[in-house]
Amino acid sequence: ALSQAIMLLIGALAVILMLWMASGGVGGNAQPGALIALFVFCTLASFEALAPVTGAFQHLGQVIASAVRITDLTDQKPEVTFPDTQTRVADRVSLTLRDVQFTYPEQSQQALKGISLQVNAGEHIAILGRTGCGKSTLLQLLTRAWDPQQGEILLNDSPIASLNEAALRQTISVVPQRVHLFSATLRDNLLLASPGSSDEALAEILRRVGLEKLLEDAGLNSWLGEGGRQLSGGELRRLAIARALLHDAPLVLLDEPTEGLDATTESQILELLAEMMREKTVLM
């Protein structure tokens, strides 16, 4: 409001200045009337063109704060580094954890202590425990969001740290606890899991997970909005499963895929997972 008032004041002062400068010619032999009007209108037009600039300053503080956060993020050194070696992606994966221990930075209490686990290729294992016992932390270690301070994580008897990033991402599919959808079309959100998939393949996956209703009206061009506001909780979970199927990795990690769902939807999701993940190694 202050910037707009200042612009209006400057515009009015400019008009007064133009009139004062032209007043000396009034009453003479010249006919300055048309020129006075021309200069006044030009002055007003120039300030009108600059007026929207003041609106940009209203968001300047927010832009600066966002830029600072982004700069802080890009300047950080990654906690986890990947080797540059080429690694072949296996068709079937076994998982081994040996005495894994992990503590979050600046935390005194261990999130995981002495965890050992053997999951053979093709097995489906469910990890049960109270909230905050470290189930999600374990999945983060398997995707190398963090590395354990002690112990080993092996995929097919090879240390997980020996895989390059591309190979690790191709080996693992994740259905997160909170499904995030970008403000984009249904097609764009599915192609994140498999960029080269055709529209026919995307439509087939949606039918397999029971989301054929989303193919009505605009179909794959449907705009989902930020976070998929138009979708129910069950539809969000099914869409996350569709992504995992498109990615088609041999190891699937499910982070509480039925949290917050009613009993009927939960049963449908579990039956769907059992059918779709039959040939894969699953940890949930």
Long-range contacts (C-beta under 8 A, 24 or more apart in sequence): 3-54, 3-57, 3-58, 4-51, 4-54, 6-54, 7-47, 7-50, 7-51, 7-54, 10-47, 11-43, 11-44, 11-47, 11-48, 14-43, 14-47, 15-40, 15-43, 15-44, 18-43, 79-146, 79-147, 80-144, 80-145, 80-146, 80-147, 82-144, 82-163, 82-164, 82-165, 82-168, 83-161, 83-162, 83-163, 83-164, 84-164, 85-162, 85-164, 86-164, 86-167, 87-162, 87-163, 87-164, 87-167, 88-167, 89-167, 89-170, 89-171, 89-250, 90-155, 90-156, 90-171, 90-250, 91-250, 92-121, 92-122, 92-250, 92-281, 93-121, 93-155, 93-156, 93-171, 93-250, 93-251, 93-281, 94-118, 94-119, 94-120, 94-121, 94-155, 94-156, 94-157, 94-281, 95-119, 95-142, 95-153, 95-154, 95-155, 95-251, 95-281, 95-283, 96-152, 96-153, 96-154, 96-155, 96-157, 97-151, 97-152, 97-153, 97-154, 98-151, 98-152, 98-153, 98-154, 99-150, 99-151, 99-152, 100-138, 100-141, 100-148, 100-150, 100-151, 100-152, 100-153, 101-148, 101-149, 101-150, 101-151, 102-134, 102-137, 102-141, 102-146, 102-148, 102-149, 103-149, 104-137, 104-146, 111-137, 112-137, 112-138, 112-141, 112-148, 115-151, 119-281, 119-283, 120-281, 121-250, 121-281, 122-279, 122-280, 122-281, 123-281, 123-282, 124-274, 124-277, 124-281, 124-282, 124-284, 125-282, 125-283, 125-284, 126-284, 127-283, 127-284, 135-255, 135-256, 136-177, 136-255, 136-256, 139-174, 139-253, 139-255, 139-283, 142-172, 142-253, 142-283, 143-168, 143-172, 143-174, 143-253, 144-168, 155-251, 170-249, 171-249, 171-250, 171-251, 172-249, 172-251, 172-252, 172-253, 173-243, 173-244, 173-245, 173-247, 173-248, 173-249, 173-251, 173-252, 173-253, 174-244, 174-252, 174-253, 174-255, 175-237, 175-240, 175-241, 175-243, 175-244, 175-252, 175-253, 175-254, 175-255, 175-257, 176-240, 176-255, 177-255, 177-256, 177-257, 177-259, 179-228, 179-236, 179-237, 179-239, 179-240, 180-227, 181-224, 181-225, 181-226, 181-227, 181-228, 181-231, 181-236, 181-239, 182-224, 182-226, 183-224, 183-225, 183-226, 184-223, 184-224, 185-220, 185-221, 185-222, 185-223, 185-224, 186-214, 186-219, 186-220, 186-221, 186-222, 186-224, 187-220, 187-221, 189-224, 189-228, 189-239, 189-243, 190-220, 190-239, 190-242, 190-243, 190-246, 192-243, 193-242, 193-243, 193-244, 193-246, 193-247, 194-246, 194-247, 194-248, 197-246, 201-246, 202-246, 205-242, 205-245, 205-246, 206-242, 208-242, 208-245, 208-276, 209-238, 209-239, 209-241, 209-242, 209-245, 209-272, 209-276, 210-238, 210-268, 210-272, 211-235, 211-238, 211-239, 211-242, 233-260, 233-261, 233-265, 234-261, 234-265, 234-268, 234-269, 237-261, 237-265, 237-269, 238-269, 238-272, 241-269, 241-272, 241-273, 241-276, 245-276, 249-280, 250-280, 250-281, 251-280, 251-281, 251-282, 251-283, 252-277, 252-280, 252-281, 252-282, 252-283, 253-283, 253-284, 254-282, 254-283, 254-284, 255-284, 256-284, 257-284
